[in-house]
Amino acid sequence: NAAGNYSGSSDRGSYNITPEANRYFIFPQFYNFRYNVFSPDWSIANRLIELYMQNNWEGPDRERQTNGISSSEKANILLEQKTFKDLLADAEHRKLMNNIVGLKASQLFAPAELNMGVRAFRDSLYSVLNGYTFRNVQLESILDTLGKMSETDILASMKSWNDPVKLPVYSVGTTELINVNDRGQEFFVLKVPISNNSDYDGIIQMNLNIARGREYDPRADRKIMIPAHRSMQLVSVWDNTPNNITLNTLISGNLPNIIRQPVNTAIKRENRRLREQEEDIIMPEDFVENVLEEVIVDNEDSTLFSLSKKQVIGLLPKLLDNADDTKFKYSGFSWWWAPRQWTATTNTGYYGKYIRSAYVVKSVRSRGGSQTATWKIPVPSPGHYELYYYVSKDDYIKNNRNTYNDAEYRFKVAYGEDIEDAYIRIIRANEGWEQMGVYYFASDTVKVTLSNECKLNYVTADAVKIVKRQE
């Protein structure tokens, strides 16, 4: 409020609630001094508008490396478990209050942004808000005005605040970029497949980095409605090369909830007439992007993935490993102090249909290692299969190419009555699916076991897959 009794820092995740103004915390108080949005039902009305105006997207790496999961993703999980009012009154999670309120703001205004366009709606909000400079204004009045401008019933959507949030989940397919030469004129056709595999409709935000100077193009920053159980192909045509794409799944069950991927690393070139039209194509319900006979087992599959039993370790290492213990499944880690037990963490570089996660553990140099991760892969039918492991590389690996050039992940592949050794030199391997070998599988199940014996400081257990060769 205008007295400044809510102060803190979203970067540090700490907040002080006091009856007195904090004369050293300037900016929220300046905002509150200029604008005062209030509501008889929602005491956080002013903060809701302020956080929406800030439009802060989290950095991709720093918080995740420290905590294993971002604050917004923690807020998503809590919003699915409790009502908004319950969370506002929950002192246990006060450090996440900015994230919780910010997510509710993004959810509240997303349909209006969908109708008007992201920047047009924000400009409208600024215009309405500036009409009440140094005056009190009720939140419901602002929402009614904005609803009429955007032809959206914003007020009606607030009724859902009394219930926990239903989280959609999305899977993003392989992005395709085609360089079309149409009678000497060059175009770039971008195709982004995305599916909503839940029972709930959802809205995502897509941002493209286009090599076109400072000129703003609303197509590069927009909201997209993805209905429940629908797959869509987002087709756009550009004069310049799209460099990368960012998909913010907003309020969703995805981890990470912000997906970043380059789109100009493998451009397909074609000389033909430009046929594509800009549109969001709803794909048929039986649409399947990958037609290969393949089986993937991820670390999130508790029935087919397992870890060796926890080791008995001393009291001090146990205390250090659990120093940042939380109720959330995923934790952060540092390469210089890797966890002594398998620890779940998340990163956009890991494999995952909805949750991009992996387990990490401190490596050992002794022969055979001390801990293992095991994937049991069902074999669809007898035949020759290519076996792959999903490789991710962080800055530690990329910055130590010369030191650990021969560092290997060591696997044992068990099928039928045979057990074979397999290796991947992590520094030299491609990011993504890296082939471990070709095998003839006749049995029903293949077992792949990874040990933590490695010259690197830690070992990562993510996903494996088999792909049947066409014979």
Sequence and secondary structure as in RCSB ss.txt:
>XXXX:A:sequence
NAAGNYSGSSDRGSYNITPEANRYFIFPQFYNFRYNVFSPDWSIANRLIELYMQNNWEGPDRERQTNGISSSEKA
NILLEQKTFKDLLADAEHRKLMNNIVGLKASQLFAPAELNMGVRAFRDSLYSVLNGYTFRNVQLESILDTLGKMS
ETDILASMKSWNDPVKLPVYSVGTTELINVNDRGQEFFVLKVPISNNSDYDGIIQMNLNIARGREYDPRADRKIM
IPAHRSMQLVSVWDNTPNNITLNTLISGNLPNIIRQPVNTAIKRENRRLREQEEDIIMPEDFVENVLEEVIVDNE
DSTLFSLSKKQVIGLLPKLLDNADDTKFKYSGFSWWWAPRQWTATTNTGYYGKYIRSAYVVKSVRSRGGSQTATW
KIPVPSPGHYELYYYVSKDDYIKNNRNTYNDAEYRFKVAYGEDIEDAYIRIIRANEGWEQMGVYYFASDTVKVTL
SNECKLNYVTADAVKIVKRQE
>XXXX:A:secstr
 TT  EEEETTTTEEEE SS  TT  HHHHHHHH EEE SS TTHHHHHHHHHH     SSHHHHHHSS HHHHH
HHHHHHS HHHHHT GGGGGGHHHHHHHHHHHHHHHHHHHH HHHHHHHHHHHHHTTTTSEEEHHHHHHHHHHHH
T  HHHHGGGGGS      EEE   EEEEEEETTEEEEEEEEEEEE SSS EEEEEEEEESSTT   GGGEEEEE
E TTEEEEEEEEESS EEEEEEE  SSS BSSEEEEESSSS EEEES      EEEE  TT  S  S EEEEETT
 TTTEEE       HHHHHHHTTT  SSS    BTTB  SS EEEE TTS  SSB EEEEEE B STT S EEEE
EEE SSSEEEEEEEEE   HHHHTTTTTTTT EEEEEEEETTEEEEEEEETTTS SEEEEEEEEEE SSEEEEEE
ESB SSSEEEE EEEEEE   
